[in-house]
Structures are given as structure tokens and as C-alpha cells.
Amino acid sequence: MATIDQQFVEYIVKTLVNNPDKVSIDRTIDEKGVLLSLEVDPEDVGRIIGRRGATAQSIRTLLRALGTKNDARYNLKIVNNDGFEPGEKKSAPAVDAESESESEAPAEEIDEIDDSDDVEEIDDEDGSELAKKTRAELADLDDLDI
């Protein structure tokens, strides 16, 4: 029997994903509180996480509100069930000999991207003007009583 917190997360997640039948939530309790482990279809993980993690953060915020109501501390863990461990590099798909001979050069793995050449240098006059303007805008924001 699912608890109210599991039902709550399940309802939210099932409305977001394309494969609601593959949503499962495991609940464990430890000294830190209640941990809800969420598993979805690998193609729906992006929908649950959202851009820059916004959707996952919103779900966690709603869980925090539920925790306040129920005097509990909730944590949501989105389980990576696509067969790769976090931090593990995904290898390129296997290439058969026929398609490999058609390509001009073999693909190389890029470990680190150096984009320091893409940064434009700012003249001291422009940079200092921009800095002065930014500082002035920040000072105006500090004066606001929020």
C-alpha cells in the first residue's frame, strides 16, 4: 500500500512522463528522514529533471511543503536506470567495418573542451565603464526594501 507521499509524487510524475506505467517509487526511512527513490523510463528522465534541473527542484519543493505539513523530512532521488553509472562516460555506438571504411577519419573522444579562445578581451575603458554601471545598478538594488 502506497503512502500519501508516494501517491503524491507518483501523481505528479505520471502526469509529466510519456510512459506512466513505468513509474515506480520506493520509500525508505533512515535517520535523515524519508527517501523516495523515483524510477522512470530512460526516455522520460529528461522530462523529470527538466532544464537545468528545474522540474526536479520543483518536485522537491512540493515534497518539502508536504513534509512541513506532516512533520517529516523528504528527499527525492531520481534513480539512473539506463544502465550507466553517474560519472561514467558513455561510449560511442558500435560501428561495423563497412560504415567505418566509409568515414574519412575516426572519431576521437574529447576529454576537455578549451573555450578560452572564444572569450573576447574587453578594452580597459569599456570594461571599467561596464563595471561602474553594474556596480551602480547593484547599489540601487541594495536600497530596495524587500
TIVO-2410 file (N, C-alpha, C; in nm, 3 decimals):
# residues 146
REC num residu      c1      c2      c3 atome chaine
REC   1      M   0.085  -0.119   0.000     N      A
REC   1      M   0.000   0.000   0.000    CA      A
REC   1      M   0.089   0.125   0.000     C      A
REC   2      A   0.064   0.212  -0.091     N      A
REC   2      A   0.145   0.333  -0.104    CA      A
REC   2      A   0.102   0.437  -0.001     C      A
REC   3      T   0.200   0.507   0.053     N      A
REC   3      T   0.171   0.613   0.149    CA      A
REC   3      T   0.133   0.740   0.074     C      A
REC   4      I   0.089   0.841   0.148     N      A
REC   4      I   0.043   0.965   0.087    CA      A
REC   4      I   0.155   1.034   0.011     C      A
REC   5      D   0.278   1.026   0.063     N      A
REC   5      D   0.390   1.091  -0.005    CA      A
REC   5      D   0.424   1.020  -0.136     C      A
REC   6      Q   0.417   0.888  -0.137     N      A
REC   6      Q   0.441   0.814  -0.262    CA      A
REC   6      Q   0.332   0.844  -0.364     C      A
REC   7      Q   0.208   0.847  -0.319     N      A
REC   7      Q   0.097   0.877  -0.409    CA      A
REC   7      Q   0.109   1.017  -0.467     C      A
REC   8      F   0.153   1.111  -0.383     N      A
REC   8      F   0.169   1.249  -0.424    CA      A
REC   8      F   0.273   1.261  -0.537     C      A
REC   9      V   0.392   1.205  -0.515     N      A
REC   9      V   0.499   1.210  -0.616    CA      A
REC   9      V   0.458   1.132  -0.740     C      A
REC  10      E   0.394   1.018  -0.721     N      A
REC  10      E   0.351   0.936  -0.834    CA      A
REC  10      E   0.253   1.012  -0.922     C      A
REC  11      Y   0.159   1.081  -0.862     N      A
REC  11      Y   0.061   1.159  -0.938    CA      A
REC  11      Y   0.129   1.267  -1.021     C      A
REC  12      I   0.222   1.341  -0.959     N      A
REC  12      I   0.292   1.448  -1.030    CA      A
REC  12      I   0.373   1.391  -1.147     C      A
REC  13      V   0.450   1.287  -1.119     N      A
REC  13      V   0.540   1.230  -1.219    CA      A
REC  13      V   0.462   1.168  -1.335     C      A
REC  14      K   0.356   1.095  -1.303     N      A
REC  14      K   0.280   1.029  -1.409    CA      A
REC  14      K   0.215   1.129  -1.504     C      A
REC  15      T   0.185   1.249  -1.456     N      A
REC  15      T   0.129   1.350  -1.546    CA      A
REC  15      T   0.235   1.411  -1.637     C      A
REC  16      L   0.363   1.396  -1.601     N      A
REC  16      L   0.471   1.456  -1.679    CA      A
REC  16      L   0.531   1.363  -1.785     C      A
REC  17      V   0.528   1.233  -1.761     N      A
REC  17      V   0.602   1.140  -1.846    CA      A
REC  17      V   0.515   1.084  -1.959     C      A
REC  18      N   0.583   1.026  -2.059     N      A
REC  18      N   0.514   0.960  -2.170    CA      A
REC  18      N   0.479   0.816  -2.140     C      A
REC  19      N   0.550   0.755  -2.046     N      A
REC  19      N   0.528   0.615  -2.009    CA      A
REC  19      N   0.491   0.604  -1.861     C      A
REC  20      P   0.369   0.642  -1.823     N      A
REC  20      P   0.333   0.643  -1.681    CA      A
REC  20      P   0.332   0.504  -1.619     C      A
REC  21      D   0.317   0.399  -1.700     N      A
REC  21      D   0.315   0.264  -1.645    CA      A
REC  21      D   0.453   0.219  -1.597     C      A
REC  22      K   0.559   0.290  -1.635     N      A
REC  22      K   0.694   0.252  -1.594    CA      A
REC  22      K   0.746   0.336  -1.476     C      A
REC  23      V   0.658   0.410  -1.411     N      A
REC  23      V   0.696   0.490  -1.295    CA      A
REC  23      V   0.687   0.403  -1.170     C      A
REC  24      S   0.795   0.402  -1.092     N      A
REC  24      S   0.791   0.331  -0.964    CA      A
REC  24      S   0.863   0.415  -0.859     C      A
REC  25      I   0.810   0.410  -0.738     N      A
REC  25      I   0.865   0.488  -0.628    CA      A
REC  25      I   0.887   0.396  -0.509     C      A
REC  26      D   1.012   0.390  -0.463     N      A
REC  26      D   1.046   0.313  -0.343    CA      A
REC  26      D   1.064   0.410  -0.228     C      A
REC  27      R   1.017   0.370  -0.110     N      A
REC  27      R   1.023   0.457   0.008    CA      A
REC  27      R   1.105   0.390   0.115     C      A
REC  28      T   1.207   0.459   0.165     N      A
REC  28      T   1.287   0.410   0.276    CA      A
REC  28      T   1.298   0.519   0.382     C      A
REC  29      I   1.309   0.478   0.506     N      A
REC  29      I   1.320   0.572   0.617    CA      A
REC  29      I   1.452   0.547   0.686     C      A
REC  30      D   1.527   0.654   0.711     N      A
REC  30      D   1.652   0.643   0.787    CA      A
REC  30      D   1.663   0.762   0.882     C      A
REC  31      E   1.783   0.783   0.941     N      A
REC  31      E   1.799   0.890   1.038    CA      A
REC  31      E   1.787   1.029   0.975     C      A
REC  32      K   1.803   1.039   0.844     N      A
REC  32      K   1.792   1.169   0.776    CA      A
REC  32      K   1.649   1.202   0.736     C      A
REC  33      G   1.559   1.106   0.741     N      A
REC  33      G   1.421   1.129   0.703    CA      A
REC  33      G   1.371   1.024   0.606     C      A
REC  34      V   1.278   1.063   0.522     N      A
REC  34      V   1.218   0.972   0.425    CA      A
REC  34      V   1.285   0.994   0.289     C      A
REC  35      L   1.332   0.885   0.230     N      A
REC  35      L   1.393   0.891   0.098    CA      A
REC  35      L   1.299   0.824  -0.001     C      A
REC  36      L   1.258   0.901  -0.102     N      A
REC  36      L   1.175   0.848  -0.209    CA      A
REC  36      L   1.265   0.832  -0.332     C      A
REC  37      S   1.281   0.708  -0.377     N      A
REC  37      S   1.362   0.678  -0.495    CA      A
REC  37      S   1.269   0.662  -0.613     C      A
REC  38      L   1.286   0.746  -0.712     N      A
REC  38      L   1.198   0.751  -0.829    CA      A
REC  38      L   1.266   0.686  -0.948     C      A
REC  39      E   1.198   0.591  -1.010     N      A
REC  39      E   1.246   0.528  -1.133    CA      A
REC  39      E   1.144   0.552  -1.242     C      A
REC  40      V   1.192   0.598  -1.358     N      A
REC  40      V   1.106   0.618  -1.474    CA      A
REC  40      V   1.174   0.556  -1.595     C      A
REC  41      D   1.102   0.550  -1.705     N      A
REC  41      D   1.159   0.500  -1.830    CA      A
REC  41      D   1.277   0.590  -1.868     C      A
REC  42      P   1.386   0.533  -1.919     N      A
REC  42      P   1.502   0.615  -1.954    CA      A
REC  42      P   1.472   0.732  -2.047     C      A
REC  43      E   1.374   0.718  -2.135     N      A
REC  43      E   1.344   0.830  -2.225    CA      A
REC  43      E   1.268   0.942  -2.154     C      A
REC  44      D   1.215   0.916  -2.033     N      A
REC  44      D   1.141   1.017  -1.959    CA      A
REC  44      D   1.224   1.088  -1.852     C      A
REC  45      V   1.348   1.045  -1.833     N      A
REC  45      V   1.431   1.105  -1.729    CA      A
REC  45      V   1.449   1.255  -1.753     C      A
REC  46      G   1.469   1.294  -1.876     N      A
REC  46      G   1.485   1.437  -1.908    CA      A
REC  46      G   1.362   1.518  -1.874     C      A
REC  47      R   1.246   1.460  -1.892     N      A
REC  47      R   1.122   1.530  -1.857    CA      A
REC  47      R   1.113   1.552  -1.706     C      A
REC  48      I   1.158   1.457  -1.629     N      A
REC  48      I   1.150   1.468  -1.483    CA      A
REC  48      I   1.254   1.566  -1.430     C      A
REC  49      I   1.373   1.564  -1.488     N      A
REC  49      I   1.478   1.654  -1.441    CA      A
REC  49      I   1.451   1.796  -1.489     C      A
REC  50      G   1.413   1.812  -1.616     N      A
REC  50      G   1.383   1.945  -1.669    CA      A
REC  50      G   1.509   2.021  -1.704     C      A
REC  51      R   1.489   2.137  -1.763     N      A
REC  51      R   1.604   2.221  -1.798    CA      A
REC  51      R   1.670   2.271  -1.672     C      A
REC  52      R   1.801   2.247  -1.667     N      A
REC  52      R   1.883   2.286  -1.552    CA      A
REC  52      R   1.828   2.233  -1.420     C      A
REC  53      G   1.755   2.124  -1.425     N      A
REC  53      G   1.703   2.061  -1.304    CA      A
REC  53      G   1.583   2.130  -1.244     C      A
REC  54      A   1.519   2.216  -1.320     N      A
REC  54      A   1.408   2.296  -1.266    CA      A
REC  54      A   1.288   2.211  -1.226     C      A
REC  55      T   1.253   2.112  -1.307     N      A
REC  55      T   1.137   2.029  -1.275    CA      A
REC  55      T   1.163   1.945  -1.151     C      A
REC  56      A   1.281   1.884  -1.143     N      A
REC  56      A   1.316   1.804  -1.026    CA      A
REC  56      A   1.316   1.890  -0.900     C      A
REC  57      Q   1.369   2.012  -0.912     N      A
REC  57      Q   1.372   2.102  -0.797    CA      A
REC  57      Q   1.231   2.141  -0.755     C      A
REC  58      S   1.142   2.159  -0.851     N      A
REC  58      S   1.003   2.192  -0.818    CA      A
REC  58      S   0.934   2.078  -0.745     C      A
REC  59      I   0.959   1.956  -0.789     N      A
REC  59      I   0.901   1.839  -0.721    CA      A
REC  59      I   0.955   1.832  -0.579     C      A
REC  60      R   1.084   1.857  -0.562     N      A
REC  60      R   1.144   1.854  -0.427    CA      A
REC  60      R   1.085   1.964  -0.339     C      A
REC  61      T   1.058   2.080  -0.397     N      A
REC  61      T   0.997   2.189  -0.321    CA      A
REC  61      T   0.857   2.150  -0.274     C      A
REC  62      L   0.779   2.088  -0.363     N      A
REC  62      L   0.645   2.042  -0.323    CA      A
REC  62      L   0.655   1.936  -0.214     C      A
REC  63      L   0.755   1.848  -0.224     N      A
REC  63      L   0.774   1.748  -0.120    CA      A
REC  63      L   0.811   1.812   0.014     C      A
REC  64      R   0.891   1.919   0.008     N      A
REC  64      R   0.929   1.989   0.130    CA      A
REC  64      R   0.804   2.049   0.197     C      A
REC  65      A   0.712   2.101   0.114     N      A
REC  65      A   0.587   2.156   0.168    CA      A
REC  65      A   0.504   2.046   0.231     C      A
REC  66      L   0.499   1.929   0.167     N      A
REC  66      L   0.427   1.816   0.226    CA      A
REC  66      L   0.493   1.772   0.356     C      A
REC  67      G   0.626   1.776   0.359     N      A
REC  67      G   0.699   1.740   0.480    CA      A
REC  67      G   0.671   1.835   0.595     C      A
REC  68      T   0.656   1.963   0.563     N      A
REC  68      T   0.622   2.061   0.666    CA      A
REC  68      T   0.486   2.029   0.726     C      A
REC  69      K   0.393   1.992   0.641     N      A
REC  69      K   0.258   1.959   0.687    CA      A
REC  69      K   0.258   1.832   0.771     C      A
REC  70      N   0.341   1.734   0.733     N      A
REC  70      N   0.343   1.604   0.800    CA      A
REC  70      N   0.454   1.590   0.904     C      A
REC  71      D   0.526   1.698   0.933     N      A
REC  71      D   0.639   1.694   1.026    CA      A
REC  71      D   0.740   1.585   0.987     C      A
REC  72      A   0.780   1.584   0.861     N      A
REC  72      A   0.877   1.487   0.811    CA      A
REC  72      A   0.973   1.557   0.717     C      A
REC  73      R   1.088   1.496   0.699     N      A
REC  73      R   1.187   1.549   0.605    CA      A
REC  73      R   1.196   1.452   0.488     C      A
REC  74      Y   1.165   1.503   0.368     N      A
REC  74      Y   1.164   1.419   0.248    CA      A
REC  74      Y   1.283   1.451   0.158     C      A
REC  75      N   1.336   1.348   0.097     N      A
REC  75      N   1.438   1.361  -0.006    CA      A
REC  75      N   1.392   1.281  -0.126     C      A
REC  76      L   1.415   1.336  -0.245     N      A
REC  76      L   1.379   1.267  -0.369    CA      A
REC  76      L   1.506   1.233  -0.443     C      A
REC  77      K   1.519   1.106  -0.477     N      A
REC  77      K   1.633   1.058  -0.554    CA      A
REC  77      K   1.580   1.004  -0.686     C      A
REC  78      I   1.632   1.059  -0.795     N      A
REC  78      I   1.593   1.010  -0.928    CA      A
REC  78      I   1.695   0.905  -0.967     C      A
REC  79      V   1.651   0.781  -0.975     N      A
REC  79      V   1.740   0.668  -0.998    CA      A
REC  79      V   1.775   0.660  -1.146     C      A
REC  80      N   1.903   0.647  -1.173     N      A
REC  80      N   1.953   0.635  -1.310    CA      A
REC  80      N   1.941   0.489  -1.350     C      A
REC  81      N   1.843   0.457  -1.432     N      A
REC  81      N   1.820   0.317  -1.469    CA      A
REC  81      N   1.847   0.290  -1.615     C      A
REC  82      D   1.933   0.372  -1.678     N      A
REC  82      D   1.963   0.348  -1.820    CA      A
REC  82      D   2.085   0.260  -1.840     C      A
REC  83      G   2.137   0.200  -1.734     N      A
REC  83      G   2.248   0.107  -1.746    CA      A
REC  83      G   2.384   0.172  -1.726     C      A
REC  84      F   2.390   0.303  -1.708     N      A
REC  84      F   2.517   0.371  -1.688    CA      A
REC  84      F   2.520   0.429  -1.548     C      A
REC  85      E   2.637   0.422  -1.487     N      A
REC  85      E   2.655   0.480  -1.355    CA      A
REC  85      E   2.683   0.629  -1.371     C      A
REC  86      P   2.643   0.712  -1.271     N      A
REC  86      P   2.674   0.854  -1.280    CA      A
REC  86      P   2.825   0.875  -1.288     C      A
REC  87      G   2.868   0.963  -1.375     N      A
REC  87      G   3.010   0.990  -1.392    CA      A
REC  87      G   3.076   0.900  -1.494     C      A
REC  88      E   3.011   0.794  -1.533     N      A
REC  88      E   3.067   0.701  -1.630    CA      A
REC  88      E   3.050   0.761  -1.769     C      A
REC  89      K   3.154   0.749  -1.851     N      A
REC  89      K   3.146   0.801  -1.987    CA      A
REC  89      K   3.070   0.701  -2.073     C      A
REC  90      K   2.980   0.753  -2.151     N      A
REC  90      K   2.907   0.667  -2.245    CA      A
REC  90      K   2.994   0.649  -2.369     C      A
REC  91      S   3.011   0.527  -2.411     N      A
REC  91      S   3.094   0.502  -2.528    CA      A
REC  91      S   3.012   0.523  -2.654     C      A
REC  92      A   3.082   0.543  -2.762     N      A
REC  92      A   3.015   0.562  -2.890    CA      A
REC  92      A   2.953   0.431  -2.933     C      A
REC  93      P   2.845   0.435  -3.008     N      A
REC  93      P   2.782   0.311  -3.051    CA      A
REC  93      P   2.877   0.230  -3.139     C      A
REC  94      A   2.857   0.100  -3.137     N      A
REC  94      A   2.943   0.012  -3.215    CA      A
REC  94      A   2.929   0.043  -3.364     C      A
REC  95      V   3.039   0.038  -3.434     N      A
REC  95      V   3.040   0.068  -3.577    CA      A
REC  95      V   3.087  -0.057  -3.650     C      A
REC  96      D   3.014  -0.097  -3.751     N      A
REC  96      D   3.058  -0.214  -3.825    CA      A
REC  96      D   3.167  -0.174  -3.924     C      A
REC  97      A   3.239  -0.271  -3.974     N      A
REC  97      A   3.356  -0.245  -4.060    CA      A
REC  97      A   3.318  -0.171  -4.187     C      A
REC  98      E   3.201  -0.197  -4.241     N      A
REC  98      E   3.161  -0.133  -4.366    CA      A
REC  98      E   3.142   0.017  -4.349     C      A
REC  99      S   3.072   0.058  -4.244     N      A
REC  99      S   3.048   0.201  -4.225    CA      A
REC  99      S   3.174   0.272  -4.178     C      A
REC 100      E   3.264   0.200  -4.111     N      A
REC 100      E   3.388   0.262  -4.065    CA      A
REC 100      E   3.477   0.297  -4.184     C      A
REC 101      S   3.479   0.213  -4.286     N      A
REC 101      S   3.563   0.240  -4.401    CA      A
REC 101      S   3.510   0.358  -4.482     C      A
REC 102      E   3.380   0.387  -4.473     N      A
REC 102      E   3.322   0.498  -4.545    CA      A
REC 102      E   3.357   0.632  -4.483     C      A
REC 103      S   3.381   0.634  -4.355     N      A
REC 103      S   3.412   0.760  -4.290    CA      A
REC 103      S   3.555   0.801  -4.321     C      A
REC 104      E   3.577   0.932  -4.326     N      A
REC 104      E   3.709   0.982  -4.363    CA      A
REC 104      E   3.809   0.970  -4.249     C      A
REC 105      A   3.768   1.001  -4.129     N      A
REC 105      A   3.860   0.995  -4.016    CA      A
REC 105      A   3.785   0.936  -3.897     C      A
REC 106      P   3.855   0.863  -3.810     N      A
REC 106      P   3.788   0.807  -3.693    CA      A
REC 106      P   3.753   0.918  -3.593     C      A
REC 107      A   3.643   0.897  -3.525     N      A
REC 107      A   3.601   0.994  -3.425    CA      A
REC 107      A   3.691   0.981  -3.303     C      A
REC 108      E   3.729   1.094  -3.246     N      A
REC 108      E   3.813   1.093  -3.127    CA      A
REC 108      E   3.730   1.141  -3.009     C      A
REC 109      E   3.761   1.088  -2.893     N      A
REC 109      E   3.689   1.128  -2.773    CA      A
REC 109      E   3.751   1.256  -2.719     C      A
REC 110      I   3.669   1.350  -2.685     N      A
REC 110      I   3.717   1.478  -2.634    CA      A
REC 110      I   3.699   1.475  -2.483     C      A
REC 111      D   3.810   1.484  -2.409     N      A
REC 111      D   3.803   1.481  -2.264    CA      A
REC 111      D   3.769   1.618  -2.206     C      A
REC 112      E   3.828   1.722  -2.265     N      A
REC 112      E   3.810   1.854  -2.209    CA      A
REC 112      E   3.797   1.953  -2.322     C      A
REC 113      I   3.708   2.048  -2.307     N      A
REC 113      I   3.689   2.150  -2.408    CA      A
REC 113      I   3.755   2.277  -2.359     C      A
REC 114      D   3.843   2.331  -2.441     N      A
REC 114      D   3.910   2.456  -2.407    CA      A
REC 114      D   3.848   2.566  -2.490     C      A
REC 115      D   3.765   2.647  -2.425     N      A
REC 115      D   3.700   2.755  -2.497    CA      A
REC 115      D   3.757   2.890  -2.459     C      A
REC 116      S   3.880   2.891  -2.409     N      A
REC 116      S   3.941   3.018  -2.369    CA      A
REC 116      S   3.965   3.109  -2.489     C      A
REC 117      D   3.978   3.053  -2.611     N      A
REC 117      D   3.998   3.135  -2.730    CA      A
REC 117      D   3.871   3.209  -2.769     C      A
REC 118      D   3.755   3.159  -2.724     N      A
REC 118      D   3.628   3.220  -2.761    CA      A
REC 118      D   3.597   3.347  -2.682     C      A
REC 119      V   3.668   3.370  -2.573     N      A
REC 119      V   3.641   3.485  -2.489    CA      A
REC 119      V   3.705   3.608  -2.550     C      A
REC 120      E   3.624   3.712  -2.570     N      A
REC 120      E   3.677   3.835  -2.625    CA      A
REC 120      E   3.735   3.919  -2.514     C      A
REC 121      E   3.844   3.983  -2.544     N      A
REC 121      E   3.904   4.071  -2.446    CA      A
REC 121      E   3.833   4.206  -2.452     C      A
REC 122      I   3.810   4.266  -2.336     N      A
REC 122      I   3.740   4.394  -2.327    CA      A
REC 122      I   3.844   4.502  -2.301     C      A
REC 123      D   3.833   4.612  -2.374     N      A
REC 123      D   3.924   4.724  -2.350    CA      A
REC 123      D   3.904   4.773  -2.208     C      A
REC 124      D   4.010   4.830  -2.150     N      A
REC 124      D   4.002   4.878  -2.013    CA      A
REC 124      D   3.895   4.985  -1.998     C      A
REC 125      E   3.883   5.073  -2.099     N      A
REC 125      E   3.784   5.179  -2.090    CA      A
REC 125      E   3.643   5.121  -2.091     C      A
REC 126      D   3.614   5.028  -2.185     N      A
REC 126      D   3.482   4.967  -2.191    CA      A
REC 126      D   3.455   4.883  -2.067     C      A
REC 127      G   3.554   4.807  -2.024     N      A
REC 127      G   3.539   4.720  -1.908    CA      A
REC 127      G   3.513   4.798  -1.781     C      A
REC 128      S   3.585   4.908  -1.763     N      A
REC 128      S   3.565   4.986  -1.641    CA      A
REC 128      S   3.430   5.056  -1.643     C      A
REC 129      E   3.386   5.100  -1.761     N      A
REC 129      E   3.254   5.162  -1.771    CA      A
REC 129      E   3.144   5.061  -1.739     C      A
REC 130      L   3.161   4.941  -1.791     N      A
REC 130      L   3.064   4.836  -1.765    CA      A
REC 130      L   3.063   4.801  -1.616     C      A
REC 131      A   3.181   4.794  -1.557     N      A
REC 131      A   3.190   4.763  -1.414    CA      A
REC 131      A   3.125   4.873  -1.331     C      A
REC 132      K   3.149   4.999  -1.365     N      A
REC 132      K   3.088   5.110  -1.291    CA      A
REC 132      K   2.936   5.105  -1.301     C      A
REC 133      K   2.887   5.080  -1.423     N      A
REC 133      K   2.742   5.075  -1.445    CA      A
REC 133      K   2.680   4.960  -1.366     C      A
REC 134      T   2.745   4.843  -1.367     N      A
REC 134      T   2.694   4.727  -1.296    CA      A
REC 134      T   2.694   4.752  -1.145     C      A
REC 135      R   2.802   4.813  -1.095     N      A
REC 135      R   2.808   4.843  -0.951    CA      A
REC 135      R   2.696   4.940  -0.911     C      A
REC 136      A   2.671   5.039  -0.997     N      A
REC 136      A   2.564   5.136  -0.968    CA      A
REC 136      A   2.428   5.067  -0.965     C      A
REC 137      E   2.404   4.976  -1.060     N      A
REC 137      E   2.276   4.903  -1.062    CA      A
REC 137      E   2.262   4.815  -0.939     C      A
REC 138      L   2.370   4.751  -0.897     N      A
REC 138      L   2.364   4.667  -0.777    CA      A
REC 138      L   2.340   4.750  -0.652     C      A
REC 139      A   2.399   4.869  -0.648     N      A
REC 139      A   2.379   4.958  -0.533    CA      A
REC 139      A   2.232   5.000  -0.525     C      A
REC 140      D   2.171   5.025  -0.641     N      A
REC 140      D   2.029   5.061  -0.643    CA      A
REC 140      D   1.943   4.947  -0.592     C      A
REC 141      L   1.982   4.823  -0.626     N      A
REC 141      L   1.906   4.707  -0.580    CA      A
REC 141      L   1.921   4.689  -0.428     C      A
REC 142      D   2.038   4.723  -0.374     N      A
REC 142      D   2.059   4.708  -0.230    CA      A
REC 142      D   1.970   4.804  -0.151     C      A
REC 143      D   1.932   4.916  -0.213     N      A
REC 143      D   1.850   5.014  -0.143    CA      A
REC 143      D   1.704   4.972  -0.132     C      A
REC 144      L   1.663   4.874  -0.212     N      A
REC 144      L   1.524   4.828  -0.210    CA      A
REC 144      L   1.495   4.752  -0.082     C      A
REC 145      D   1.380   4.775  -0.023     N      A
REC 145      D   1.337   4.702   0.097    CA      A
REC 145      D   1.244   4.590   0.053     C      A
REC 146      I   1.299   4.471   0.053     N      A
REC 146      I   1.218   4.356   0.010    CA      A
REC 146      I   1.197   4.265   0.127     C      A
***
